[in-house]
Each structure stands twice: as structure tokens, then as C-alpha cells.
């Protein structure tokens, strides 16, 4: 009996469902537009063309992703120059013309810089230049660049030779290097007057028969840029101020919404190019944590510093652009590899086209904020 009742209930339920489905179908049929209307809408949607991608310019600068390379510089190797960043060397000359600028901790927690120029035929005269620490040539190698310095870290000569760089040293080359007489007259210490005559570099390269073409691994864009003609907002968190505590030396950035760039400060003062009076400015600011330690027994307080990174272990940091910021990790495989930046999901990010600043510093030494302190608004 129970089975019979269950069977009757099931049959009744199925009948009611069939009746409801039939009614719904009739109601839906009445509401459907005619075939001609459907066809018309489909044709209208298909008629809307997709926005065509903006083609990459032939004269694109591989370090900035923007047009403007000279015909002679297209496809050629960039130039990386060691820049003195001691406060007594300020202001540097022609530093605002760099396409990419690295700032890295050195001894006594001061910093030095590596300025990269994509077009070897357009490198300006630069002052002041200094000696390298072993990790700067390793960074330069990742761009297949000609490496320019005045002096060397004599404790790391074997490593330097292994990199097999095309380089020029102010200690041995008197054609490309000299002293800035105006600085000497103004009383600058001798090490802050060292000048690299970038305008003479092409002649020197031709005379030495140097390879000018980028090698196969470094052709194309140096960074993973957004498609040409587009802009990416990195994150939802506003970033109008960045503070980097290297140690004895500090660096700051304020976001200028009008220009869409971050303006650089050194030790809380605007970092100015002494040649044109402009404050250094960048579309992209990448502040990277890395492993840094003192060299045991090194009386000069030189450092061990990793420029390769292990994402999700210690190679973390921030990418700021367009007034916003996102958390990132970073990595490169070896000295010849380019830098790669990833989001929190491990996907490689695209950075905006324009000039880029990259810092390597100690853990927990970077602060990002949506508010610019009053001292920087005066």
C-alpha cells in the first residue's frame, strides 16, 4: 500500500511539472521577439568593429617602451653608467636623462646608482661617476649593456672578469673620462668631480670594434610593458608617497597627478639635475626587498647583495604607478637574465611605459602611503 501511495504521488508530481512546463513555454513563446528582430540585433552586434591594437613604433626605446630612438640606436646595446650618490656629490649632472635608474645599498648604508641609457649615440656627459660594487656589473649584464665606471672593487676582480663585460674604466681611459673644472673650482672633493664624456662614446666604440648589436637574448623590450597606447593601474590602493630607508641614506617619492609621475627626493630634499634644474621623475617606481649582509672581516663595510631573488621567500616589494601600488615578487635566473616582476598570484605583471626607478634595500625599510606629508607639499 505504501508503495502504491508513493507511486501515485510521483505520477501526480510529474503531471504537475509537465503542465507547468507547458504553460511556461507558451508564456515564453509570447514574450520572444520575432526572428527578424533577433537577426537584426545579431547583425548590429557583429557590425561593431573591435578597437584595433596600436602598432608598436619602429623607433621604440626598449628601456622605456616609448618612441624616440635615433635610427643609429635602434637594435643597439644600451649603456650603463655608475653614478655617485653621496650627498656631497649633489647635484648630479644630466642624471634626469637616464631611461632607467637603479639605486642600491653600498657601504655604510649609503647608496650608489646605475643609470641606463638605451641609445648609445645619445648618452650625455655625466658627473659624477664612481667605482662599482660587484652587484652593479651583474645588473648591467642583464641588459647586455656597455658598462662604464671609474674604479673597481678589487676584492671581486675574478667575478668581474667572469662576466666578460664590455666596459670602460676612468682609471685607465683618458679619452672618455676627465674632471669637471667647475666643480674643482667650487671646492668639490676630487672623487665628486669624475666625469664621463658620453658624447665621445660612439667614436670609442667604433675605434675599438665593439659589438654594437644587442645579442639575441636581449632583443626587443627590456621589460614586460603594457601594449603600446595603453596604461595600467597597478592596484586599488592609492600611493601618493613612498619612503625608502636605506640606512644612513634615504629616498622619497611624491606622486604628481598632473604629470602622472613620481618625483624623487634624496634625504628628504628634491633630487635635482644640476644641468637642467629638473627634479628626477619616473612613471614607474619598483622598490625591492632583497638579501643584504655585511661582508665578514671587510673593514670597508662592503656588502653581499642578491640581485636574483627567490619569490615568495624574500624577494618581495612594491610596484607603484599611476598613483596606485601593488605588492609584487621579483626574480631573474642569472646575471644575463632580465628582471621579472610578479603579482601575488605568481603571474608576471606588465609595467607602464616610461622611465623606471628600481631600488634594492633591506627588509621592512619601505613605506607606501596615500598621504603626502606636509613637508613635501611646501
C-alpha positions in Angstrom: 0.0 0.0 0.0 2.8 2.4 0.9 4.5 1.6 -2.4 1.2 2.4 -4.3 0.7 5.7 -2.5 4.3 6.7 -3.3 3.7 5.8 -6.9 0.5 7.9 -7.1 2.3 10.9 -5.6 5.2 10.6 -8.0 2.9 10.4 -11.0 0.9 13.4 -9.8 4.1 15.4 -9.3 5.3 14.6 -12.8 2.0 15.6 -14.3 2.0 18.9 -12.5 5.6 19.6 -13.6 4.6 18.8 -17.2 1.6 21.2 -17.0 3.7 24.0 -15.5 6.4 23.5 -18.1 3.9 23.6 -21.0 2.4 26.9 -19.6 5.8 28.4 -19.1 6.7 27.5 -22.7 3.6 29.2 -24.0 4.2 32.3 -21.9 7.9 32.4 -23.0 6.9 32.0 -26.6 4.6 35.0 -26.4 7.5 37.1 -25.0 10.1 36.1 -27.5 10.9 38.7 -30.2 10.3 37.8 -33.8 13.0 36.1 -35.8 13.6 39.3 -37.8 14.3 41.3 -34.6 16.8 38.7 -33.4 18.6 38.6 -36.7 18.7 42.4 -36.8 20.3 42.6 -33.3 22.8 39.9 -34.2 23.8 41.7 -37.3 24.1 45.0 -35.4 26.4 43.4 -32.8 28.6 41.8 -35.5 28.8 45.2 -37.3 30.6 46.8 -34.3 34.3 46.6 -35.1 36.8 45.8 -32.3 39.2 48.5 -31.3 42.4 47.9 -33.3 45.7 47.5 -31.3 48.0 50.4 -31.7 51.1 49.2 -33.6 54.5 49.3 -31.9 56.6 52.2 -33.2 59.6 51.3 -35.2 61.7 53.7 -33.1 60.6 52.4 -29.7 63.0 52.8 -26.8 63.5 49.3 -25.4 64.1 50.7 -21.8 61.1 52.9 -21.7 58.7 51.4 -24.3 58.2 54.9 -25.8 59.2 56.2 -29.3 62.2 58.4 -29.9 65.2 56.3 -30.5 67.6 57.6 -33.1 67.9 55.5 -36.3 71.5 54.6 -35.3 70.5 53.4 -31.9 67.7 51.1 -32.9 68.6 47.5 -32.0 71.9 48.5 -30.5 73.2 47.9 -27.0 72.4 50.3 -24.1 74.9 52.0 -21.8 75.1 51.6 -18.0 77.0 54.2 -16.0 78.0 54.0 -12.3 76.7 57.2 -10.6 78.0 58.7 -7.4 75.1 59.3 -5.0 77.0 60.6 -1.9 75.3 63.7 -0.6 78.5 65.7 -1.1 78.3 64.9 -4.9 74.9 66.7 -5.4 73.7 67.8 -7.7 74.5 65.1 -10.3 74.7 66.4 -13.9 72.4 65.0 -16.7 71.1 62.2 -14.5 67.5 63.2 -15.5 68.2 61.9 -19.0 68.6 58.3 -17.8 65.9 55.9 -19.1 66.2 53.5 -16.1 67.8 54.3 -12.7 68.9 51.7 -10.1 69.6 52.7 -6.6 71.4 50.2 -4.4 72.8 50.0 -0.9 76.6 50.1 -0.6 79.0 50.5 2.4 77.9 52.5 5.5 74.3 52.1 4.2 74.8 54.9 1.6 73.7 54.2 -1.9 75.1 54.3 -5.4 73.2 54.4 -8.7 73.4 52.7 -12.1 72.0 54.9 -14.9 70.9 53.2 -18.1 70.6 54.9 -21.5 69.0 52.9 -24.4 70.6 54.9 -27.2 74.4 54.7 -27.1 74.6 57.7 -29.6 72.7 60.0 -27.2 74.4 59.5 -23.9 75.2 62.9 -22.3 78.3 63.9 -20.3 77.7 62.6 -16.7 79.0 63.8 -13.4 79.9 62.4 -11.1 80.8 58.7 -11.7 82.3 56.3 -9.2 83.7 52.8 -8.8 81.5 49.7 -8.9 80.4 47.1 -6.3 80.2 43.6 -7.7 76.4 43.6 -8.0 76.3 46.6 -10.3 78.0 44.9 -13.2 75.7 41.9 -12.7 72.7 44.2 -13.1 74.3 45.8 -16.2 74.8 42.3 -17.7 71.1 41.7 -17.6 70.6 44.4 -20.3 73.7 43.5 -22.5 74.9 47.0 -21.8 78.3 48.7 -22.2 79.5 49.2 -18.6 81.0 52.5 -17.5 82.8 53.1 -14.2 85.6 54.9 -12.5 87.5 52.4 -10.3 86.6 49.0 -9.1 86.0 46.7 -6.2 89.4 45.0 -6.2 88.2 42.2 -3.9 85.8 40.9 -6.6 88.0 41.1 -9.7 87.7 37.4 -10.5 83.9 37.6 -10.6 84.1 40.8 -12.6 86.3 39.1 -15.3 83.9 36.1 -15.4 81.1 38.4 -16.5 83.2 39.2 -19.6 81.8 42.7 -19.8 82.5 45.3 -22.5 83.5 48.1 -20.1 85.4 51.3 -19.7 87.2 52.4 -16.6 88.1 56.0 -15.8 91.3 54.9 -14.1 92.7 53.7 -17.4 90.8 55.6 -20.1 91.7 59.3 -20.5 89.6 59.8 -23.7 86.2 59.2 -22.2 86.9 60.5 -18.7 88.1 63.6 -17.0 87.5 66.1 -14.2 84.8 68.7 -14.1 86.7 72.0 -13.8 83.7 74.0 -12.5 83.4 71.5 -9.6 87.1 71.7 -8.9 86.9 75.5 -8.8 83.9 75.2 -6.5 85.8 73.2 -4.0 84.2 69.7 -4.5 86.4 66.8 -3.3 88.2 65.2 -6.2 86.1 62.0 -6.2 83.0 64.1 -6.7 84.3 65.7 -9.9 84.7 62.5 -12.0 83.1 63.0 -15.4 82.2 60.5 -18.2 82.1 62.1 -21.7 79.2 60.2 -23.1 79.1 62.2 -26.3 82.5 60.7 -27.2 81.4 57.1 -26.6 80.4 56.2 -30.2 83.8 57.1 -31.5 85.5 55.0 -28.9 83.2 52.0 -29.6 83.9 52.3 -33.4 87.6 52.6 -32.8 87.6 49.5 -30.6 85.5 47.4 -32.9 83.0 46.7 -30.2 79.8 44.6 -30.9 77.0 47.2 -31.2 74.0 44.9 -31.9 72.1 43.6 -29.0 72.6 39.8 -28.6 69.7 37.5 -29.4 68.6 37.1 -25.8 68.2 40.8 -25.2 66.5 42.0 -28.4 63.1 43.6 -28.1 61.7 45.4 -25.0 63.7 45.2 -21.8 60.6 45.0 -19.6 57.2 43.4 -19.9 55.5 46.6 -20.9 51.7 47.2 -21.3 50.6 47.2 -25.0 51.5 50.4 -26.8 48.9 53.1 -26.3 47.6 51.7 -23.1 48.0 52.4 -19.4 47.6 50.0 -16.4 46.5 51.0 -12.9 48.5 48.5 -10.7 46.2 48.3 -7.7 43.3 49.6 -5.8 45.4 51.1 -3.0 46.3 54.7 -3.5 50.1 55.5 -3.4 51.0 59.2 -3.2 54.1 58.9 -1.1 56.9 56.3 -0.9 59.7 56.4 1.8 62.8 54.2 1.5 65.1 53.9 4.5 68.3 52.5 3.1 70.1 53.4 6.3 72.3 56.5 6.5 70.8 57.4 3.1 67.1 57.8 2.4 64.9 58.3 -0.6 61.3 59.5 -1.1 58.8 59.9 -3.9 55.7 62.0 -4.2 53.1 61.4 -6.8 52.4 64.4 -9.1 48.9 63.7 -10.6 49.3 66.5 -13.2 52.3 64.8 -14.8 51.4 61.3 -13.8 55.0 60.8 -12.5 56.7 60.2 -9.1 59.1 63.0 -8.1 62.3 61.8 -6.4 63.8 63.1 -3.2 67.1 62.2 -1.6 67.4 62.5 2.2 64.0 64.4 2.1 65.2 67.0 -0.4 64.3 67.2 -4.1 66.9 65.3 -6.1 67.7 67.8 -8.8 69.7 67.5 -12.1 72.3 70.2 -11.8 72.4 70.6 -15.6 68.8 71.5 -16.3 67.4 72.1 -12.8 64.7 69.4 -13.2 63.7 67.1 -10.3 64.2 63.4 -11.2 60.8 61.9 -12.2 59.6 58.4 -13.1 56.4 56.8 -14.4 57.4 53.5 -12.6 58.8 53.0 -9.1 59.8 49.5 -8.1 61.1 49.1 -4.6 62.5 45.7 -3.9 63.5 43.9 -0.8 66.5 41.6 -1.1 69.0 39.7 1.0 71.8 42.1 2.1 74.5 41.4 4.7 77.9 42.7 5.8 81.0 41.0 4.5 82.7 39.4 7.4 86.1 40.9 8.1 85.7 43.7 5.5 87.0 46.8 7.0 85.4 48.9 4.2 81.9 47.7 5.3 81.2 46.3 1.8 78.1 44.2 1.4 76.8 40.9 0.0 73.7 41.6 -2.0 71.5 39.3 -4.1 70.2 40.7 -7.4 68.5 37.4 -8.5 65.8 36.9 -5.9 63.7 34.0 -4.6 60.0 34.9 -5.0 57.7 34.1 -2.0 60.8 33.6 0.2 62.4 37.1 0.5 62.3 38.7 -3.0 59.2 40.9 -2.4 58.4 44.6 -2.8 56.1 47.1 -4.4 55.2 48.4 -7.8 53.9 52.0 -7.9 52.5 53.8 -11.0 49.5 56.0 -11.8 49.2 56.9 -8.2 48.5 53.4 -7.0 50.6 50.4 -5.7 50.6 46.7 -5.7 52.6 44.0 -3.8 55.0 42.1 -6.0 57.7 39.5 -6.0 60.7 39.5 -8.4 63.2 37.2 -9.9 65.8 36.7 -12.6 67.6 33.4 -13.4 71.2 34.6 -13.7 73.4 37.7 -14.5 72.3 37.7 -18.1 68.6 37.4 -17.4 66.2 40.4 -17.4 64.2 41.3 -14.3 60.7 39.8 -14.0 58.0 41.0 -11.6 55.0 39.0 -10.4 51.7 39.7 -8.7 50.5 37.9 -5.6 49.2 35.1 -7.7 52.5 34.5 -9.4 51.5 36.0 -12.7 54.1 38.2 -14.4 52.9 41.8 -14.3 53.1 44.4 -17.1 54.5 47.8 -16.2 53.6 51.1 -17.8 55.7 52.7 -20.5 58.0 55.5 -19.4 61.1 55.9 -17.2 61.6 53.4 -14.4 63.3 53.6 -11.0 64.3 50.4 -9.2 65.7 50.2 -5.6 67.2 47.3 -3.8 67.1 47.7 0.0 66.7 46.0 3.4 63.6 44.2 4.6 60.9 46.3 6.2 62.5 49.6 5.1 59.9 50.7 2.6 56.7 52.6 3.5 53.9 53.4 1.0 51.1 55.8 1.8 48.1 57.5 0.3 49.0 60.8 2.0 51.9 63.1 1.2 53.4 64.6 4.4 53.0 68.4 4.7 56.8 68.9 4.5 56.7 67.7 0.9 53.9 70.0 -0.1 55.6 73.2 0.5 
